[in-house]
């Protein structure tokens, strides 16, 4: 998936040096450990009746 994202960005004219690509990792999220395990805050109280709204629109050029 990361490869496809890079291809798309490059096709749109964004310069992404190959030496940067080799350092890209999908582990940039705080809830994913280095081993790939998901880590959740079990202290946080949640309810099925109080979920945040889903993102229904694609956000282009978010970053």
MDTraj code that builds the backbone (N, CA, C; nanometers):
import mdtraj as md
import numpy as np

residues = "UNK UNK UNK UNK UNK UNK UNK UNK UNK UNK UNK UNK UNK UNK UNK UNK UNK UNK UNK UNK UNK UNK UNK UNK UNK UNK UNK UNK UNK UNK UNK UNK UNK UNK UNK UNK UNK UNK UNK UNK UNK UNK UNK UNK UNK UNK UNK UNK UNK UNK UNK UNK UNK UNK UNK UNK UNK UNK UNK UNK UNK UNK UNK".split()
xyz = np.array([
    [0.0817, -0.1187, 0.0000],
    [0.0000, 0.0000, 0.0000],
    [0.0864, 0.1254, 0.0000],
    [0.1940, 0.1232, 0.0756],
    [0.2828, 0.2394, 0.0800],
    [0.3423, 0.2657, -0.0579],
    [0.3781, 0.1584, -0.1277],
    [0.4340, 0.1738, -0.2623],
    [0.3344, 0.2432, -0.3548],
    [0.2076, 0.2053, -0.3468],
    [0.1048, 0.2680, -0.4311],
    [0.0875, 0.4151, -0.3956],
    [0.0944, 0.4477, -0.2674],
    [0.0813, 0.5870, -0.2249],
    [0.1977, 0.6705, -0.2785],
    [0.3177, 0.6150, -0.2734],
    [0.4348, 0.6857, -0.3257],
    [0.4225, 0.7049, -0.4761],
    [0.3787, 0.6022, -0.5465],
    [0.3588, 0.6132, -0.6916],
    [0.2583, 0.7232, -0.7241],
    [0.1506, 0.7304, -0.6491],
    [0.0490, 0.8332, -0.6725],
    [0.1068, 0.9723, -0.6497],
    [0.1776, 0.9908, -0.5389],
    [0.2363, 1.1214, -0.5105],
    [0.3366, 1.1624, -0.6176],
    [0.4177, 1.0689, -0.6618],
    [0.5145, 1.0993, -0.7674],
    [0.4451, 1.1328, -0.8985],
    [0.3349, 1.0639, -0.9285],
    [0.2612, 1.0925, -1.0525],
    [0.1976, 1.2310, -1.0491],
    [0.1790, 1.2852, -0.9283],
    [0.1236, 1.4196, -0.9126],
    [0.2330, 1.5261, -0.9070],
    [0.3591, 1.4832, -0.9296],
    [0.4688, 1.5783, -0.9360],
    [0.5485, 1.5954, -0.8078],
    [0.5124, 1.5255, -0.7028],
    [0.5870, 1.5389, -0.5781],
    [0.7192, 1.4633, -0.5886],
    [0.8274, 1.5297, -0.5491],
    [0.9587, 1.4659, -0.5506],
    [0.9793, 1.3911, -0.4195],
    [0.9988, 1.2602, -0.4298],
    [1.0256, 1.1770, -0.3128],
    [1.1536, 1.1001, -0.3419],
    [1.2659, 1.1443, -0.2845],
    [1.3936, 1.0773, -0.3102],
    [1.3918, 0.9317, -0.2634],
    [1.4543, 0.8461, -0.3412],
    [1.4576, 0.7027, -0.3105],
    [1.5231, 0.6758, -0.1752],
    [1.6218, 0.7586, -0.1374],
    [1.6870, 0.7373, -0.0078],
    [1.5925, 0.7646, 0.1097],
    [1.4863, 0.8414, 0.0878],
    [1.3853, 0.8620, 0.1920],
    [1.2903, 0.7432, 0.1987],
    [1.2573, 0.6895, 0.0826],
    [1.1599, 0.5801, 0.0746],
    [1.2048, 0.4596, 0.1563],
    [1.3343, 0.4309, 0.1553],
    [1.3827, 0.3138, 0.2279],
    [1.3654, 0.3262, 0.3789],
    [1.3355, 0.4467, 0.4278],
    [1.3168, 0.4672, 0.5716],
    [1.1698, 0.4804, 0.6117],
    [1.0797, 0.4701, 0.5170],
    [0.9373, 0.4833, 0.5473],
    [0.8874, 0.3568, 0.6148],
    [0.8092, 0.3751, 0.7195],
    [0.7551, 0.2620, 0.7935],
    [0.6076, 0.2868, 0.8224],
    [0.5252, 0.1831, 0.8217],
    [0.3838, 0.2006, 0.8554],
    [0.3614, 0.2129, 1.0054],
    [0.4688, 0.2149, 1.0839],
    [0.4552, 0.2175, 1.2293],
    [0.4566, 0.3588, 1.2858],
    [0.4030, 0.4546, 1.2134],
    [0.4012, 0.5917, 1.2604],
    [0.2805, 0.6260, 1.3450],
    [0.2085, 0.5274, 1.3898],
    [0.0894, 0.5525, 1.4694],
    [0.1139, 0.5116, 1.6137],
    [0.0667, 0.5929, 1.7058],
    [0.0958, 0.5666, 1.8465],
    [0.0299, 0.4398, 1.8989],
    [-0.0722, 0.3881, 1.8322],
    [-0.1379, 0.2669, 1.8823],
    [-0.0840, 0.1387, 1.8188],
    [0.0234, 0.1496, 1.7383],
    [0.0856, 0.0306, 1.6800],
    [0.2281, 0.0198, 1.7331],
    [0.2584, -0.0915, 1.7999],
    [0.3915, -0.1143, 1.8562],
    [0.4888, -0.1571, 1.7465],
    [0.6167, -0.1552, 1.7779],
    [0.7200, -0.1947, 1.6834],
    [0.6994, -0.3370, 1.6330],
    [0.6408, -0.4223, 1.7149],
    [0.6148, -0.5612, 1.6764],
    [0.4910, -0.5757, 1.5890],
    [0.4173, -0.4668, 1.5697],
    [0.2952, -0.4718, 1.4900],
    [0.1705, -0.4932, 1.5728],
    [0.1876, -0.5088, 1.7045],
    [0.0725, -0.5266, 1.7932],
    [-0.0002, -0.3943, 1.8119],
    [-0.1319, -0.4015, 1.8270],
    [-0.2112, -0.2832, 1.8554],
    [-0.2141, -0.2610, 2.0058],
    [-0.1920, -0.1366, 2.0474],
    [-0.1927, -0.1018, 2.1889],
    [-0.3060, -0.0019, 2.2109],
    [-0.3990, -0.0363, 2.2956],
    [-0.5145, 0.0488, 2.3225],
    [-0.5120, 0.0941, 2.4673],
    [-0.5627, 0.2115, 2.4930],
    [-0.5740, 0.2641, 2.6281],
    [-0.6960, 0.2001, 2.6937],
    [-0.6727, 0.1008, 2.7776],
    [-0.7848, 0.0298, 2.8406],
    [-0.8470, 0.1109, 2.9529],
    [-0.7792, 0.2162, 2.9977],
    [-0.8335, 0.3016, 3.1031],
    [-0.9416, 0.3959, 3.0492],
    [-0.9341, 0.4244, 2.9201],
    [-1.0301, 0.5162, 2.8590],
    [-1.1659, 0.4483, 2.8495],
    [-1.2656, 0.5131, 2.9032],
    [-1.4003, 0.4563, 2.9015],
    [-1.4705, 0.4961, 2.7721],
    [-1.5195, 0.3977, 2.7031],
    [-1.5904, 0.4231, 2.5785],
    [-1.7241, 0.3516, 2.5813],
    [-1.8081, 0.3910, 2.4918],
    [-1.9396, 0.3300, 2.4811],
    [-1.9769, 0.3235, 2.3337],
    [-2.0458, 0.2214, 2.2960],
    [-2.0919, 0.2084, 2.1581],
    [-2.1862, 0.3235, 2.1212],
    [-2.2424, 0.3885, 2.2211],
    [-2.3365, 0.4984, 2.1967],
    [-2.2664, 0.6340, 2.1846],
    [-2.1352, 0.6383, 2.2079],
    [-2.0616, 0.7647, 2.2030],
    [-1.9363, 0.7520, 2.1168],
    [-1.9518, 0.7053, 1.9964],
    [-1.8394, 0.6944, 1.9038],
    [-1.8240, 0.8239, 1.8252],
    [-1.7006, 0.8522, 1.7838],
    [-1.6813, 0.9718, 1.7019],
    [-1.7394, 0.9463, 1.5635],
    [-1.7810, 1.0494, 1.4930],
    [-1.8356, 1.0312, 1.3584],
    [-1.7303, 0.9753, 1.2633],
    [-1.7739, 0.8944, 1.1690],
    [-1.6841, 0.8413, 1.0674],
    [-1.6464, 0.9505, 0.9685],
    [-1.5267, 0.9413, 0.9136],
    [-1.4864, 1.0329, 0.8070],
    [-1.5521, 0.9841, 0.6792],
    [-1.6357, 1.0650, 0.6211],
    [-1.7077, 1.0234, 0.5017],
    [-1.6537, 1.0877, 0.3751],
    [-1.5657, 1.1857, 0.3892],
    [-1.5061, 1.2511, 0.2733],
    [-1.3586, 1.2184, 0.2686],
    [-1.3081, 1.1979, 0.1475],
    [-1.1655, 1.1769, 0.1280],
    [-1.0961, 1.3110, 0.1452],
    [-0.9951, 1.3152, 0.2264],
    [-0.9215, 1.4385, 0.2499],
    [-0.7971, 1.4373, 0.1628],
    [-0.7920, 1.5244, 0.0644],
    [-0.6787, 1.5302, -0.0277],
    [-0.5739, 1.6272, 0.0259],
    [-0.4494, 1.5913, 0.0088],
    [-0.3371, 1.6745, 0.0537],
    [-0.3482, 1.7087, 0.2015],
    [-0.3774, 1.6076, 0.2793],
    [-0.3957, 1.6269, 0.4225],
    [-0.2668, 1.6706, 0.4906],
    [-0.1520, 1.6243, 0.4398],
    [-0.0244, 1.6562, 0.5047],
    [0.0608, 1.7401, 0.4156],
])
top = md.Topology()
chain = top.add_chain()
for i, resn in enumerate(residues, 1):
    res = top.add_residue(resn, chain, resSeq=i)
    for name in ("N", "CA", "C"):
        top.add_atom(name, md.element.get_by_symbol(name[0]), res)
traj = md.Trajectory(xyz[None], top)
